Amino acid sequence: MANTAVHGLPAETLIAGNKSAADVTRDVCGALDAKPSVLWWFGLGLSVSALMLGVVAVGYQTYTGIGTWGLNSTVGWAFDITNFVFWIGIGHAGTLISAILFLLRQRWRTSVNRAAEAMTLFAVMCAGLFPVIHMGRPWLAFWMLPYPNTRGSLWINFRSPLIWDFFAISTYLTISATFWYIGLLPDLATIRDRTRNDAVSGLSRIRAGLFSWLSLGWNASYSVWHRYEIVYLLLAGLATPLVLSVHTIVSMDFATAVVPGWHTTIFPPYFVAGAILSGMAMVLTLMLVARETMRLEDYITVRHVSAMCKLVILTSGMVGLAYATELFIAFYSGNRYEQFAFINRATGPLAWGYWIMVGCNVLAPQLLWFARVRRTLPAVFIISLLVNVGMWFERFIIIVSSLERDFLPSSWASYSPTSIEIATLIGSFGLFFTCFLLFCRFVPVIAIAEIKGVLQPAGHSEPARSASAAARSLSGGRSQEVKTRGPLVAVFEREDDLLHAAAAARKEGLRIVDAFAPHPIHGLDRAMGLRPSRLPWVCFLLGLLGAVAILLFQYWTTAVSWQLDVGGKPWNSLPAFIPVTFEVLVLCAGLGTTVAFIWASGLRPGRRSALSDLRVTDDRFALAIGETAAFDRAAVEELLSRFHAVTVIERDVNPGGEIA
């Protein structure tokens, strides 16, 4: 149930304009129904052009070889790995907003989480391309998979951080996509019912059929909502340590090396803080643009922008502390190679990039301490762009400055990117913005169901009618002697009425078939007497099974089947097996629980909803009461009339909302 206060502030301040649930549906879906604007077409054309440039560049370097890059014997990593780490960092904000802030009950996230989740998917897609491109032979990328092969007892090296990267990114993309899609189901059903009711052309009917298939027959049944809340909570709980592990594992690509400037234990928290900073800056950039171009000022308010700015201040401070800490460690250690690495960053050939990094990541965000700056959206937009620039330079400086000048002056070399590398970077931005613009055009950019859950409950427009008048109205003037053909379905305008009606019906001993609502209602599961879900046990057992299986597999491949000597370390390197074990645990638990939820809820493409015409996915609430031995229709209607039911009909409906 929508709370009347959130952290001491009135609930209506979250969404401006005194919106109703129907207003939310109309505003968000209206943006999808309207014709694309000239600005949208211009942005799409520019993005597709950048994408085509990147495709040509990648195609040329794949055909010719990575000699088209500016790498040399000293600098073996540069633009490609810089872009990889940059895009992985951008992808962290979506899971932060969706999972971590969800667990912390920060309801302001509801206006931005959908777009942030989509941004995560597109950023991780861009990031995953660069290691594949860097292989030089992208068609052999499947060699990263631990599969039986014809090359003898040859397995991948599970002790390599690069293999950890592969499992971390694959798991992160899969769980993020699952989390995003599960959150989309209620909104897809809302669009389905809205499109189906308004369908007058063949194209509209095709669109309604597509959304019907994608929504898996979601029908707002509260028995399904009950499981949905559990699976969403479990996915959030799994995604929270996952989002922290991904950039931690990425940082180990560098921290496990002995290169000056890389070999430090501060890298994991340093990289995670930087990833969240860059991700939040990109969310701000995109949402400020969407706010203006899609007329979403009532949903993405100054309060939302201010909250994200405060997270930018927090993570910027953490990044600044990390800069100072690694500098202190270098000089306190007495290691002259480490000391030189940091002096070289600040005063060497790439000093200009270092000071851009410090200025954009540490100094510029400090302006956000001032409330006037946070309320000035053009200033926030400029600061978010500066942070994005600064975070890209951070990765570039960490990678290139340490490689250009390492231990031996005789091996020093300079690096400069080629036109192919620059075109590939531009192409990755083209891919990202092309996907995001298409997402904004065809998928709700605002989480409709979650927004409805934070609206201020509306009051009654008229006083309660008398029980007898309500009964006569609800029966449509028909005789009370009509034989009931199926459960009685009462429709309400307010969630409180549904909640109280369900509690009263259960108290009277009536059989509640199901309830229906466009968003979760706190306490309705208890009022209906729903049993606790067993999905948490499914999640635990599947995660445990996956972890044990992959741990044993790593031991067998490394210590039994193919005994690989890596630096004289033991074959059974249990600590080195932990990253892959954790990623597979999350993957098995997340996917398995999602499949169990869909199966237990009876969701499937083509599933027919019994109440799709009653607006239960839009702004109405319904309660289905089944017959019992002592069922008295007149008494039931009289009971329901006390709670302002707007109509009562007979409908053959099963638990779960499917047609009987």
C-alpha positions as CSV (number, residue, x, y, z in Angstrom):
1,M,0.0,0.0,0.0
2,A,1.3,3.4,-0.9
3,N,2.7,5.1,2.3
4,T,1.5,8.5,3.2
5,A,5.0,9.5,4.2
6,V,8.5,8.5,3.0
7,H,11.3,9.4,5.3
8,G,9.3,12.1,6.9
9,L,8.3,13.8,3.6
10,P,4.8,13.7,2.2
11,A,4.4,10.9,-0.4
12,E,3.0,13.3,-3.0
13,T,6.3,15.1,-3.3
14,L,7.8,12.0,-5.0
15,I,5.5,12.5,-8.0
16,A,4.4,16.0,-8.9
17,G,1.1,17.0,-10.4
18,N,-1.2,15.1,-8.0
19,K,-1.3,12.1,-10.4
20,S,-3.8,9.3,-10.2
21,A,-3.0,5.8,-11.4
22,A,-4.8,6.4,-14.6
23,D,-2.8,9.5,-15.2
24,V,0.4,7.6,-14.8
25,T,-0.7,5.0,-17.4
26,R,-1.8,7.7,-19.8
27,D,1.4,9.8,-19.4
28,V,3.9,7.0,-19.7
29,C,2.1,5.1,-22.4
30,G,1.2,8.3,-24.3
31,A,4.9,8.8,-24.9
32,L,5.0,5.4,-26.6
33,D,1.9,6.1,-28.7
34,A,2.9,9.5,-29.9
35,K,4.9,9.9,-33.1
36,P,8.7,10.2,-32.6
37,S,9.9,13.8,-32.4
38,V,12.3,15.4,-34.8
39,L,14.9,15.5,-31.9
40,W,14.5,11.7,-31.5
41,W,15.0,11.0,-35.2
42,F,18.0,13.3,-35.2
43,G,19.5,11.5,-32.1
44,L,18.8,8.1,-33.6
45,G,20.4,9.1,-37.0
46,L,23.5,10.4,-35.2
47,S,23.8,7.3,-33.0
48,V,23.3,4.9,-36.0
49,S,25.9,6.8,-37.9
50,A,28.4,6.5,-35.0
51,L,27.5,2.8,-34.8
52,M,28.2,2.2,-38.5
53,L,31.5,4.0,-38.1
54,G,32.4,1.6,-35.3
55,V,31.2,-1.4,-37.3
56,V,33.5,-0.5,-40.2
57,A,36.4,0.1,-37.9
58,V,36.0,-3.2,-36.1
59,G,35.5,-5.0,-39.4
60,Y,38.7,-3.5,-40.8
61,Q,40.8,-4.3,-37.8
62,T,39.4,-7.9,-37.6
63,Y,40.3,-8.4,-41.2
64,T,43.7,-6.7,-41.0
65,G,44.7,-7.5,-37.4
66,I,45.1,-5.5,-34.2
67,G,48.3,-4.1,-35.7
68,T,45.9,-1.3,-36.7
69,W,46.0,-0.2,-33.1
70,G,48.7,2.0,-31.6
71,L,49.9,-0.7,-29.3
72,N,53.6,-1.6,-29.0
73,S,55.8,-4.1,-27.1
74,T,55.6,-1.9,-24.0
75,V,51.9,-0.8,-24.1
76,G,49.9,-3.9,-24.8
77,W,46.7,-2.6,-23.2
78,A,45.3,0.9,-24.0
79,F,42.1,2.1,-25.6
80,D,40.4,-1.2,-25.8
81,I,40.8,-2.1,-22.1
82,T,40.1,1.5,-21.1
83,N,36.8,1.4,-22.9
84,F,36.0,-2.0,-21.4
85,V,36.5,-0.8,-17.8
86,F,34.7,2.5,-18.6
87,W,31.6,0.8,-19.9
88,I,31.5,-1.8,-17.1
89,G,31.6,1.1,-14.7
90,I,28.7,2.8,-16.5
91,G,26.7,-0.4,-16.0
92,H,26.9,-0.3,-12.2
93,A,24.3,2.5,-11.6
94,G,21.4,0.4,-12.8
95,T,21.9,-2.3,-10.3
96,L,22.7,0.2,-7.6
97,I,19.4,2.0,-8.1
98,S,17.3,-1.1,-8.7
99,A,18.8,-3.5,-6.1
100,I,20.7,-1.7,-3.4
101,L,18.4,1.3,-3.1
102,F,15.4,-1.1,-3.3
103,L,16.8,-3.0,-0.3
104,L,17.3,0.3,1.5
105,R,13.7,1.2,0.8
106,Q,14.6,4.4,-1.1
107,R,11.3,5.0,-2.9
108,W,12.6,7.9,-5.0
109,R,14.3,5.3,-7.1
110,T,11.0,4.3,-8.8
111,S,11.2,7.2,-11.3
112,V,14.7,6.3,-12.6
113,N,15.3,2.6,-12.0
114,R,13.8,1.4,-15.3
115,A,16.0,3.6,-17.5
116,A,19.0,2.9,-15.2
117,E,18.5,-0.9,-15.6
118,A,18.3,-0.5,-19.4
119,M,21.4,1.6,-19.3
120,T,23.1,-1.2,-17.4
121,L,22.3,-3.8,-20.1
122,F,23.4,-1.6,-23.0
123,A,26.7,-0.5,-21.2
124,V,27.6,-4.1,-20.3
125,M,26.9,-5.1,-24.0
126,C,29.3,-2.4,-25.1
127,A,31.9,-3.5,-22.5
128,G,31.7,-7.1,-23.5
129,L,32.6,-6.3,-27.1
130,F,36.1,-5.0,-26.3
131,P,37.7,-8.2,-24.8
132,V,36.3,-10.1,-27.8
133,I,37.7,-7.5,-30.2
134,H,41.0,-7.6,-28.3
135,M,41.3,-11.3,-29.0
136,G,42.1,-10.5,-32.6
137,R,40.0,-13.5,-33.6
138,P,36.5,-12.8,-32.4
139,W,35.2,-16.0,-33.9
140,L,37.2,-18.0,-31.4
141,A,35.6,-16.3,-28.3
142,F,33.9,-19.5,-27.4
143,W,37.3,-20.9,-26.3
144,M,36.6,-19.0,-23.0
145,L,33.9,-21.6,-22.2
146,P,35.0,-24.7,-20.2
147,Y,33.8,-27.3,-22.7
148,P,35.2,-30.7,-23.7
149,N,37.3,-30.3,-26.8
150,T,39.6,-32.2,-29.2
151,R,42.8,-30.5,-28.0
152,G,43.6,-33.1,-25.4
153,S,42.7,-32.6,-21.7
154,L,42.9,-28.9,-22.2
155,W,40.8,-26.7,-19.9
156,I,40.7,-23.0,-19.3
157,N,42.8,-21.6,-16.5
158,F,40.3,-20.9,-13.7
159,R,43.1,-19.2,-11.7
160,S,43.3,-16.3,-14.3
161,P,41.6,-13.0,-13.5
162,L,40.7,-12.8,-17.2
163,I,38.6,-15.9,-16.8
164,W,37.1,-14.4,-13.7
165,D,36.2,-11.4,-15.9
166,F,34.4,-13.6,-18.4
167,F,32.2,-15.3,-15.7
168,A,31.6,-12.0,-13.9
169,I,30.4,-10.1,-17.0
170,S,28.3,-13.0,-18.3
171,T,26.6,-13.4,-15.0
172,Y,26.1,-9.7,-14.5
173,L,24.5,-9.3,-17.9
174,T,22.3,-12.3,-17.5
175,I,21.1,-11.4,-14.0
176,S,20.6,-7.7,-14.9
177,A,18.6,-8.7,-18.0
178,T,16.5,-11.1,-15.8
179,F,15.9,-8.4,-13.1
180,W,15.0,-5.9,-15.8
181,Y,12.5,-8.2,-17.6
182,I,10.8,-9.4,-14.4
183,G,10.3,-5.7,-13.4
184,L,8.8,-5.1,-16.9
185,L,6.1,-7.8,-16.7
186,P,3.4,-5.7,-15.0
187,D,4.0,-2.7,-17.3
188,L,3.9,-4.9,-20.4
189,A,0.5,-6.2,-19.3
190,T,-0.7,-2.6,-18.7
191,I,0.3,-1.7,-22.3
192,R,-1.3,-4.9,-23.6
193,D,-4.7,-4.2,-22.0
194,R,-4.6,-0.5,-23.0
195,T,-3.6,-1.4,-26.6
196,R,-6.1,-4.2,-26.8
197,N,-9.0,-2.0,-25.7
198,D,-8.0,0.8,-28.1
199,A,-7.0,-1.5,-31.0
200,V,-8.8,-0.4,-34.2
201,S,-6.2,-1.1,-36.9
202,G,-4.3,-4.2,-37.8
203,L,-1.0,-2.7,-36.5
204,S,-2.6,-2.0,-33.2
205,R,-3.8,-5.6,-32.9
206,I,-0.3,-6.9,-33.8
207,R,1.2,-4.6,-31.2
208,A,-1.4,-5.9,-28.6
209,G,-0.5,-9.5,-29.5
210,L,3.2,-8.8,-29.2
211,F,2.8,-7.3,-25.7
212,S,0.5,-10.1,-24.7
213,W,3.2,-12.6,-25.6
214,L,6.0,-10.6,-23.9
215,S,3.9,-10.1,-20.7
216,L,3.5,-13.9,-20.3
217,G,-0.2,-13.5,-19.6
218,W,0.3,-11.3,-16.5
219,N,-3.1,-10.4,-15.1
220,A,-2.5,-8.5,-11.9
221,S,-3.5,-11.5,-9.7
222,Y,-2.3,-10.9,-6.2
223,S,-1.3,-14.5,-5.7
224,V,1.2,-13.8,-8.5
225,W,2.1,-10.4,-7.0
226,H,2.9,-12.2,-3.8
227,R,5.4,-14.4,-5.5
228,Y,6.6,-11.5,-7.6
229,E,7.6,-9.5,-4.6
230,I,9.6,-12.4,-3.2
231,V,11.4,-13.1,-6.5
232,Y,12.2,-9.4,-7.0
233,L,13.5,-9.2,-3.4
234,L,15.7,-12.3,-4.0
235,L,17.0,-11.0,-7.3
236,A,17.9,-7.7,-5.6
237,G,19.6,-9.5,-2.8
238,L,21.6,-11.5,-5.3
239,A,22.4,-8.5,-7.5
240,T,23.8,-6.4,-4.6
241,P,26.9,-8.5,-3.9
242,L,27.1,-9.2,-7.6
243,V,27.4,-5.6,-8.6
244,L,30.2,-5.2,-6.0
245,S,32.0,-8.3,-7.2
246,V,32.0,-7.4,-10.9
247,H,34.2,-4.3,-10.7
248,T,36.2,-5.9,-7.8
249,I,37.1,-8.8,-10.3
250,V,37.8,-6.2,-13.0
251,S,40.2,-4.4,-10.7
252,M,42.1,-7.7,-10.1
253,D,43.1,-7.7,-13.8
254,F,45.5,-5.0,-12.6
255,A,46.0,-5.6,-8.9
256,T,47.3,-9.1,-9.4
257,A,50.0,-7.8,-11.7
258,V,53.4,-6.4,-10.5
259,V,53.3,-3.3,-12.6
260,P,54.0,-0.1,-10.6
261,G,50.8,1.8,-10.0
262,W,48.7,-1.4,-10.3
263,H,49.9,-3.7,-7.6
264,T,47.8,-2.4,-4.7
265,T,45.0,-3.7,-2.5
266,I,43.0,-0.5,-2.6
267,F,41.9,-1.2,-6.2
268,P,38.7,-3.2,-5.5
269,P,36.9,-0.5,-3.4
270,Y,38.5,2.2,-5.5
271,F,37.2,0.7,-8.7
272,V,33.7,0.0,-7.2
273,A,33.4,3.6,-6.0
274,G,34.5,4.9,-9.4
275,A,32.1,2.6,-11.2
276,I,29.1,3.9,-9.2
277,L,30.3,7.5,-9.7
278,S,30.5,7.1,-13.5
279,G,27.2,5.2,-13.6
280,M,25.3,7.8,-11.6
281,A,26.7,10.5,-13.8
282,M,25.5,8.7,-16.9
283,V,22.1,8.2,-15.3
284,L,21.9,11.9,-14.6
285,T,22.9,12.8,-18.2
286,L,20.3,10.5,-19.8
287,M,17.4,11.2,-17.4
288,L,17.8,15.0,-17.7
289,V,17.6,14.6,-21.4
290,A,14.6,12.2,-21.2
291,R,12.9,14.6,-18.7
292,E,12.9,17.4,-21.2
293,T,12.3,15.6,-24.4
294,M,9.6,13.2,-23.2
295,R,7.9,15.7,-20.9
296,L,8.5,13.7,-17.7
297,E,8.9,16.7,-15.4
298,D,6.2,15.4,-13.0
299,Y,8.0,12.0,-12.6
300,I,11.6,13.0,-12.7
301,T,11.5,15.9,-10.3
302,V,14.1,18.1,-8.8
303,R,14.0,15.9,-5.7
304,H,15.1,12.9,-7.8
305,V,17.9,14.9,-9.4
306,S,19.0,16.1,-6.0
307,A,19.1,12.6,-4.5
308,M,21.2,11.4,-7.4
309,C,23.5,14.4,-7.0
310,K,24.0,13.5,-3.4
311,L,25.2,10.0,-4.4
312,V,27.6,11.6,-6.9
313,I,29.0,13.7,-4.0
314,L,29.4,10.6,-1.9
315,T,31.1,8.5,-4.5
316,S,33.2,11.5,-5.7
317,G,34.5,11.8,-2.1
318,M,35.3,8.1,-2.0
319,V,37.2,8.4,-5.3
320,G,39.1,11.4,-4.1
321,L,40.0,9.6,-0.9
322,A,41.2,6.7,-3.0
323,Y,43.4,9.0,-5.1
324,A,45.0,10.4,-1.9
325,T,45.3,7.0,-0.3
326,E,47.2,5.4,-3.2
327,L,49.5,8.4,-3.4
328,F,50.2,8.1,0.4
329,I,50.8,4.4,0.2
330,A,53.2,4.8,-2.7
331,F,55.4,7.3,-0.8
332,Y,55.0,5.7,2.7
333,S,56.0,2.3,1.2
334,G,59.5,3.5,0.3
335,N,59.2,1.7,-3.0
336,R,60.9,4.0,-5.6
337,Y,59.1,2.3,-8.5
338,E,55.7,3.0,-7.0
339,Q,56.8,6.6,-6.1
340,F,57.9,7.2,-9.6
341,A,54.7,5.8,-11.1
342,F,52.7,8.5,-9.3
343,I,55.1,11.3,-9.9
344,N,55.0,10.3,-13.6
345,R,51.2,10.5,-13.6
346,A,51.1,14.0,-12.2
347,T,54.1,15.4,-14.1
348,G,54.9,13.1,-17.0
349,P,53.8,13.0,-20.6
350,L,50.2,12.2,-19.6
351,A,49.9,14.7,-16.8
352,W,47.3,16.7,-18.7
353,G,45.0,13.6,-18.6
354,Y,45.7,13.1,-14.9
355,W,44.7,16.7,-14.0
356,I,41.6,16.4,-16.2
357,M,40.8,13.2,-14.1
358,V,41.2,15.0,-10.8
359,G,39.4,18.1,-11.9
360,C,36.3,16.3,-13.3
361,N,36.0,13.5,-10.7
362,V,36.9,15.3,-7.5
363,L,36.7,19.1,-7.9
364,A,33.7,19.6,-10.2
365,P,31.2,17.4,-8.1
366,Q,31.9,19.5,-5.1
367,L,29.7,22.2,-6.6
368,L,26.8,19.9,-5.9
369,W,27.1,20.6,-2.2
370,F,25.2,23.8,-2.9
371,A,21.4,23.3,-3.1
372,R,21.1,26.0,-5.7
373,V,23.4,24.1,-8.0
374,R,21.5,20.9,-7.5
375,R,18.3,22.7,-8.4
376,T,19.8,24.2,-11.5
377,L,19.4,21.4,-14.0
378,P,21.7,22.7,-16.8
379,A,24.5,23.0,-14.2
380,V,23.9,19.4,-13.1
381,F,23.9,18.3,-16.7
382,I,27.3,19.9,-17.3
383,I,28.7,18.4,-14.1
384,S,27.5,14.9,-15.1
385,L,29.2,15.2,-18.5
386,L,32.4,16.3,-16.8
387,V,32.3,13.3,-14.5
388,N,31.8,11.0,-17.5
389,V,34.8,12.5,-19.2
390,G,36.9,12.4,-16.0
391,M,36.1,8.7,-15.4
392,W,37.1,7.7,-18.9
393,F,40.5,9.5,-18.3
394,E,40.9,7.8,-15.0
395,R,40.9,4.4,-16.6
396,F,43.2,5.7,-19.4
397,I,45.7,7.1,-17.0
398,I,45.8,4.1,-14.7
399,I,46.4,1.7,-17.7
400,V,48.6,3.7,-20.1
401,S,50.8,5.7,-17.7
402,S,51.8,2.7,-15.8
403,L,52.6,0.7,-18.9
404,E,54.5,3.5,-20.8
405,R,57.1,3.8,-18.0
406,D,57.6,0.7,-15.9
407,F,60.8,-0.7,-14.3
408,L,63.4,-0.4,-17.1
409,P,63.9,3.0,-18.9
410,S,65.2,1.1,-21.9
411,S,61.8,-0.4,-22.4
412,W,59.9,2.9,-22.1
413,A,57.6,3.8,-25.1
414,S,54.9,6.3,-25.8
415,Y,51.4,5.4,-26.9
416,S,48.9,7.3,-29.1
417,P,45.6,6.0,-30.4
418,T,45.0,5.4,-34.1
419,S,42.0,6.5,-36.0
420,I,40.7,2.9,-35.8
421,E,40.8,2.9,-32.0
422,I,39.0,6.3,-31.9
423,A,36.4,5.1,-34.4
424,T,35.8,2.0,-32.3
425,L,35.2,4.2,-29.2
426,I,32.8,6.3,-31.1
427,G,31.1,3.2,-32.4
428,S,30.6,1.9,-28.8
429,F,28.8,5.2,-27.9
430,G,26.8,4.8,-31.1
431,L,25.7,1.3,-30.0
432,F,24.8,2.5,-26.5
433,F,22.7,5.5,-27.6
434,T,21.0,3.6,-30.4
435,C,19.9,0.9,-28.0
436,F,18.8,3.5,-25.4
437,L,16.8,5.6,-27.9
438,L,15.0,2.5,-29.2
439,F,14.3,1.5,-25.6
440,C,12.8,4.9,-24.9
441,R,10.6,4.6,-28.0
442,F,9.2,1.1,-27.5
443,V,9.4,0.3,-23.7
444,P,8.1,2.3,-20.8
445,V,11.0,4.5,-19.6
446,I,9.2,4.9,-16.2
447,A,8.3,1.9,-14.1
448,I,4.5,2.3,-14.2
449,A,3.5,-0.2,-11.5
450,E,6.2,1.0,-9.1
451,I,5.2,4.7,-9.6
452,K,1.6,3.8,-8.8
453,G,2.8,2.2,-5.5
454,V,4.2,5.5,-4.2
455,L,1.2,7.7,-5.2
456,Q,-0.8,9.4,-2.4
457,P,-4.1,7.4,-2.1
458,A,-7.0,9.4,-3.4
459,G,-10.0,10.2,-1.3
460,H,-13.6,9.2,-2.1
461,S,-15.4,11.4,-4.5
462,E,-18.8,10.7,-2.9
463,P,-20.0,9.5,0.5
464,A,-20.7,5.8,1.0
465,R,-24.1,4.7,-0.2
466,S,-26.5,2.7,1.9
467,A,-26.2,-1.0,1.8
468,S,-29.5,-1.6,0.2
469,A,-28.9,1.0,-2.5
470,A,-25.5,-0.3,-3.2
471,A,-26.8,-3.8,-3.5
472,R,-29.5,-2.8,-5.9
473,S,-26.9,-0.8,-8.0
474,L,-24.3,-3.5,-8.0
475,S,-26.8,-6.1,-9.1
476,G,-27.8,-3.8,-12.0
477,G,-31.5,-4.0,-10.9
478,R,-31.6,-7.8,-11.4
479,S,-33.5,-10.1,-9.1
480,Q,-31.4,-11.5,-6.2
481,E,-32.6,-15.0,-7.1
482,V,-30.3,-15.2,-10.2
483,K,-28.2,-18.3,-9.8
484,T,-24.5,-17.6,-9.5
485,R,-22.5,-19.0,-12.4
486,G,-19.0,-18.4,-10.9
487,P,-17.2,-16.3,-8.3
488,L,-18.4,-12.8,-7.6
489,V,-15.8,-10.2,-8.7
490,A,-16.1,-6.8,-6.9
491,V,-14.2,-3.9,-8.4
492,F,-12.9,-1.0,-6.3
493,E,-11.4,2.4,-7.1
494,R,-9.1,2.5,-4.0
495,E,-6.5,0.1,-2.7
496,D,-7.7,0.6,0.9
497,D,-11.2,-0.5,0.0
498,L,-9.8,-3.7,-1.5
499,L,-7.6,-4.4,1.5
500,H,-10.4,-3.9,4.0
501,A,-12.9,-5.8,1.9
502,A,-10.5,-8.8,1.7
503,A,-10.0,-8.7,5.5
504,A,-13.7,-8.5,6.1
505,A,-14.5,-11.3,3.7
506,R,-11.9,-13.6,5.3
507,K,-13.3,-12.7,8.7
508,E,-16.8,-13.7,7.6
509,G,-15.5,-17.1,6.4
510,L,-15.9,-16.4,2.7
511,R,-13.6,-18.1,0.2
512,I,-11.3,-15.6,-1.4
513,V,-10.4,-16.9,-4.9
514,D,-8.0,-14.1,-5.6
515,A,-7.5,-10.3,-5.6
516,F,-6.2,-8.1,-8.4
517,A,-4.3,-4.9,-8.3
518,P,-2.1,-2.8,-10.6
519,H,0.7,-2.7,-8.0
520,P,1.6,-4.5,-4.7
521,I,-0.4,-3.5,-1.7
522,H,1.2,-3.8,1.7
523,G,-0.7,-6.2,4.0
524,L,-3.0,-7.7,1.3
525,D,-1.3,-11.1,1.4
526,R,-2.0,-11.3,5.1
527,A,-5.6,-10.1,4.6
528,M,-6.1,-12.8,2.0
529,G,-4.4,-15.5,4.1
530,L,-1.7,-16.3,1.5
531,R,0.9,-18.8,2.6
532,P,4.6,-17.8,2.7
533,S,6.3,-18.5,-0.6
534,R,8.8,-21.3,-0.8
535,L,10.8,-19.4,-3.5
536,P,13.6,-18.5,-0.9
537,W,14.3,-22.2,-0.3
538,V,14.4,-22.8,-4.1
539,C,16.9,-19.9,-4.4
540,F,19.0,-21.2,-1.6
541,L,19.1,-24.8,-2.8
542,L,19.8,-23.9,-6.4
543,G,22.6,-21.5,-5.5
544,L,24.2,-24.1,-3.2
545,L,23.9,-26.8,-5.9
546,G,25.5,-24.5,-8.5
547,A,28.3,-23.4,-6.1
548,V,29.2,-27.0,-5.2
549,A,29.1,-28.2,-8.8
550,I,31.4,-25.5,-10.2
551,L,33.8,-25.7,-7.2
552,L,34.2,-29.5,-7.8
553,F,34.5,-28.9,-11.5
554,Q,37.3,-26.4,-11.1
555,Y,39.1,-28.8,-8.8
556,W,38.8,-31.6,-11.2
557,T,39.9,-29.7,-14.3
558,T,42.8,-28.0,-12.5
559,A,44.1,-30.6,-10.1
560,V,43.1,-33.9,-11.7
561,S,42.4,-33.7,-15.5
562,W,44.9,-31.0,-16.5
563,Q,47.5,-30.2,-13.8
564,L,48.7,-26.7,-14.8
565,D,51.7,-25.3,-13.0
566,V,51.1,-21.5,-12.5
567,G,54.0,-19.8,-10.8
568,G,54.7,-22.9,-8.6
569,K,51.3,-22.5,-6.9
570,P,49.4,-25.5,-5.7
571,W,47.1,-27.2,-8.2
572,N,44.2,-27.0,-5.8
573,S,44.2,-23.2,-5.5
574,L,41.0,-22.8,-3.5
575,P,41.1,-19.0,-3.1
576,A,41.5,-18.7,-6.8
577,F,38.3,-20.7,-7.3
578,I,36.1,-18.4,-5.2
579,P,35.3,-15.7,-7.9
580,V,34.0,-18.2,-10.4
581,T,32.2,-20.1,-7.7
582,F,30.4,-17.0,-6.5
583,E,29.4,-15.9,-10.0
584,V,27.9,-19.4,-10.8
585,L,26.1,-19.4,-7.4
586,V,24.4,-16.1,-8.3
587,L,23.7,-17.3,-11.8
588,C,22.0,-20.6,-10.8
589,A,20.1,-19.0,-7.9
590,G,18.8,-16.1,-9.9
591,L,17.8,-17.9,-13.1
592,G,16.5,-20.9,-11.2
593,T,14.3,-18.8,-8.9
594,T,13.0,-16.8,-11.9
595,V,12.0,-20.0,-13.7
596,A,10.4,-21.4,-10.6
597,F,8.4,-18.1,-10.2
598,I,7.1,-18.2,-13.8
599,W,6.2,-21.9,-13.5
600,A,4.5,-21.6,-10.1
601,S,2.5,-18.6,-11.3
602,G,1.4,-20.2,-14.4
603,L,2.8,-17.4,-16.6
604,R,3.2,-18.3,-20.2
605,P,2.8,-16.6,-23.6
606,G,-0.8,-16.6,-24.8
607,R,-2.2,-17.1,-21.3
608,R,-5.7,-15.7,-21.2
609,S,-6.6,-13.2,-18.4
610,A,-10.1,-13.3,-16.9
611,L,-10.3,-9.6,-15.9
612,S,-8.3,-7.8,-18.6
613,D,-11.4,-5.7,-19.4
614,L,-11.8,-4.4,-15.8
615,R,-8.7,-2.2,-15.8
616,V,-7.0,-4.1,-13.0
617,T,-3.7,-3.5,-14.7
618,D,-4.4,0.2,-14.9
619,D,-6.2,1.9,-12.0
620,R,-8.8,-0.5,-10.6
621,F,-8.7,-3.2,-7.8
622,A,-10.8,-6.4,-7.7
623,L,-11.7,-9.1,-5.3
624,A,-13.0,-12.5,-6.4
625,I,-15.1,-14.4,-3.9
626,G,-16.1,-18.0,-4.6
627,E,-19.1,-20.0,-3.6
628,T,-19.2,-22.1,-0.4
629,A,-21.9,-24.3,1.1
630,A,-23.4,-21.3,2.9
631,F,-22.9,-18.8,0.1
632,D,-25.5,-16.0,0.1
633,R,-25.1,-13.6,-2.8
634,A,-27.2,-10.9,-1.3
635,A,-25.2,-10.9,1.9
636,V,-21.9,-10.9,0.0
637,E,-23.0,-7.9,-2.1
638,E,-24.2,-6.1,1.0
639,L,-20.8,-6.8,2.6
640,L,-18.9,-5.5,-0.5
641,S,-21.1,-2.4,-0.7
642,R,-19.7,-1.2,2.6
643,F,-16.3,-0.8,1.0
644,H,-17.4,1.2,-2.0
645,A,-17.4,-1.5,-4.7
646,V,-18.2,0.2,-8.0
647,T,-19.4,-2.9,-9.6
648,V,-19.9,-6.6,-8.9
649,I,-20.0,-9.2,-11.7
650,E,-19.9,-12.9,-12.1
651,R,-16.8,-14.2,-13.7
652,D,-15.3,-17.7,-14.1
653,V,-11.9,-17.1,-12.6
654,N,-9.4,-19.4,-11.0
655,P,-6.7,-18.6,-8.4
656,G,-4.0,-16.8,-10.4
657,G,-6.5,-14.9,-12.5
658,E,-6.9,-17.4,-15.3
659,I,-10.2,-18.1,-17.0
660,A,-11.8,-21.2,-15.4
